[in-house]
Amino acid sequence: MPTGVHLHDARQQLFDAAERVLLRDGPNGLTSRAVTDEAGCAKGVLHRHFTDFDAFLTDLVLDRAAQLEAQTSALRAAAGTGTVAANLTGALTVLFGPVPVAIIPLITFRDEVRARLRRARTGGGIAILAEATTAISTYLTDERELGRIAADADIDSLTLSLVGGGHLLFTDRDAGPPTTAAVDKFVTAVISDAVQRRPA
């Protein structure tokens, strides 16, 4: 690769290149050489912006996790509108989209990245799942306060079930993501008791 290629906003271009490699080749294919080749720049460009490859991966995860924060706001804004099941189905589809699902195993299998994420933010060791957990838990709490789910609903258990089960639904990348109907069926089953027992 030529060393004179200048990248405007190099960090973001390297993140975008890493995302493409991750989606195409999986976590095992994500190397510094693969990223810089995908970005069309010299390998040294990455090391001018990051102390090492784990630092790059840590910042990549934090950047993509921050993008999911918007889903928390969107989900909270939906409280009291539509149906609880439909709102959660839409949120899980975004929170466990192709990029977040591809990043989770990257975090799982790189101990140093996990350690750096924990130092960088609360719950950072599982940054993507932490964002999903915050979004779902906050939304369910809002809906409980609005009376659309039971006042005695266990928000922590519902959140764990939705996030854990949602993650499992979306992890089989070869078969493609689950259908909206499949996600809705899962969500409806998890929340049915809490919704059915809501005050009239």
C-alpha positions in Angstrom: 0.0 0.0 0.0 1.3 3.5 -0.7 2.4 5.4 2.4 1.3 8.8 1.0 -2.4 8.2 1.1 -4.0 10.9 3.3 -7.2 9.9 5.1 -9.5 12.7 6.0 -10.9 11.9 9.5 -8.6 8.9 9.6 -10.0 7.5 12.9 -13.6 7.3 11.5 -12.4 5.9 8.2 -10.4 3.2 10.0 -13.5 2.4 12.1 -15.6 2.1 9.0 -13.1 -0.1 7.4 -12.9 -2.3 10.5 -16.7 -2.6 10.5 -16.7 -3.8 6.9 -14.0 -6.4 7.6 -15.8 -7.6 10.7 -19.1 -8.0 8.8 -17.4 -9.8 5.9 -14.7 -11.9 7.6 -15.8 -12.1 11.3 -13.6 -11.4 14.4 -10.9 -13.7 13.3 -10.4 -11.8 10.1 -10.0 -8.4 11.9 -6.3 -7.6 11.9 -4.5 -4.3 11.7 -3.4 -5.3 8.2 -6.9 -6.2 7.1 -8.2 -2.8 8.4 -5.5 -0.7 6.7 -5.8 -2.7 3.5 -9.6 -2.1 3.6 -9.1 1.6 4.2 -6.5 1.8 1.4 -3.8 3.2 3.6 -0.4 2.2 5.0 -0.4 0.1 8.2 1.5 2.9 9.9 -1.6 5.2 9.7 -3.4 3.1 12.3 -0.4 3.2 14.6 -0.2 7.0 14.3 -3.6 7.3 15.8 -3.7 4.4 18.3 -1.0 3.1 20.6 -1.7 -0.5 19.6 -4.3 -2.6 17.9 -6.2 -3.3 21.2 -6.5 0.4 21.7 -7.9 0.7 18.2 -10.4 -2.1 18.9 -11.4 -0.6 22.3 -12.1 2.8 20.7 -14.0 1.0 17.8 -16.3 -0.7 20.3 -16.9 2.5 22.3 -17.7 4.4 19.1 -20.2 1.8 18.0 -21.7 1.5 21.5 -22.2 5.3 21.6 -24.1 5.1 18.3 -26.6 2.8 20.1 -27.3 5.4 22.7 -29.6 7.1 20.3 -31.8 3.9 20.4 -32.3 4.5 24.2 -33.7 7.9 23.5 -35.9 6.7 20.7 -37.2 3.8 22.8 -38.0 6.1 25.7 -39.8 8.4 23.4 -42.0 5.5 22.3 -43.2 4.8 25.8 -47.0 5.1 26.0 -47.4 4.8 22.2 -48.1 1.8 20.0 -47.7 -1.5 21.8 -45.1 -2.5 24.3 -44.3 -5.6 22.2 -44.0 -3.7 19.0 -41.7 -1.1 20.6 -39.4 -3.8 22.0 -39.4 -5.7 18.8 -38.2 -2.7 16.9 -35.6 -1.8 19.5 -34.1 -5.3 19.6 -33.8 -5.4 15.8 -31.7 -2.2 16.0 -29.7 -3.1 19.2 -28.8 -6.5 17.8 -28.3 -5.4 14.2 -25.4 -6.8 12.1 -22.7 -4.6 13.5 -23.5 -4.9 17.3 -23.8 -8.7 16.9 -20.5 -8.9 15.1 -18.7 -6.8 17.8 -19.9 -8.9 20.8 -17.7 -12.0 20.0 -14.8 -9.6 19.4 -15.2 -8.4 23.0 -15.8 -11.9 24.3 -12.6 -13.3 22.8 -10.1 -10.4 23.4 -9.3 -10.2 27.1 -7.3 -7.1 26.8 -10.1 -5.2 24.9 -12.5 -6.2 27.6 -10.2 -5.0 30.4 -9.7 -1.7 28.6 -13.4 -1.3 28.1 -14.0 -1.9 31.8 -11.5 0.9 32.6 -13.1 3.2 30.0 -16.7 3.1 31.2 -19.1 1.5 33.7 -20.3 -1.8 32.3 -17.8 -1.3 29.5 -16.5 -4.9 29.5 -19.7 -5.8 27.6 -20.2 -2.4 26.0 -22.8 -3.4 23.3 -24.8 -5.5 25.7 -24.6 -2.8 28.3 -26.2 -0.3 25.9 -28.9 -2.8 25.1 -29.6 -3.5 28.8 -29.8 0.2 29.6 -32.2 0.9 26.7 -34.6 -2.0 27.5 -34.5 -1.5 31.3 -35.2 2.3 31.0 -38.0 1.7 28.6 -39.7 -1.0 30.7 -39.4 1.3 33.8 -41.1 4.1 31.8 -43.9 1.8 30.7 -44.4 0.5 34.3 -44.8 4.1 35.5 -47.3 4.7 32.7 -49.3 1.6 33.9 -48.9 -0.3 30.6 -47.1 -3.2 32.5 -47.8 -4.4 36.0 -46.7 -2.3 38.9 -45.0 -5.3 40.4 -43.2 -6.4 37.2 -39.6 -7.4 37.8 -37.8 -5.0 35.4 -34.4 -6.6 36.0 -35.6 -10.1 35.1 -37.6 -8.9 32.1 -34.6 -7.0 30.9 -32.2 -10.0 31.3 -34.7 -12.2 29.4 -35.1 -9.8 26.6 -31.5 -8.9 26.2 -30.2 -12.4 26.6 -32.8 -14.0 24.5 -32.6 -11.3 21.9 -28.9 -11.8 21.6 -29.4 -15.5 21.0 -32.0 -14.8 18.4 -29.7 -12.6 16.3 -26.4 -14.5 16.6 -26.8 -17.0 13.8 -25.4 -14.8 11.1 -25.3 -17.6 8.4 -29.1 -18.0 8.5 -29.6 -14.2 8.5 -31.4 -12.2 11.1 -34.7 -13.5 12.5 -37.9 -12.2 11.0 -39.9 -9.5 12.6 -42.6 -12.0 13.4 -40.1 -14.3 15.2 -38.8 -11.4 17.3 -42.3 -10.3 18.1 -43.3 -13.8 19.1 -40.3 -14.0 21.5 -41.0 -10.5 23.0 -44.7 -11.2 23.4 -43.9 -14.5 25.3 -41.4 -12.7 27.6 -43.6 -9.8 28.5 -47.1 -11.4 28.3 -47.6 -11.9 32.0 -46.5 -8.4 32.9 -48.7 -6.9 30.2 -51.7 -9.0 31.0 -51.6 -8.2 34.7 -51.4 -4.4 34.1 -54.0 -2.3 35.8 -57.2 -1.6 33.9 
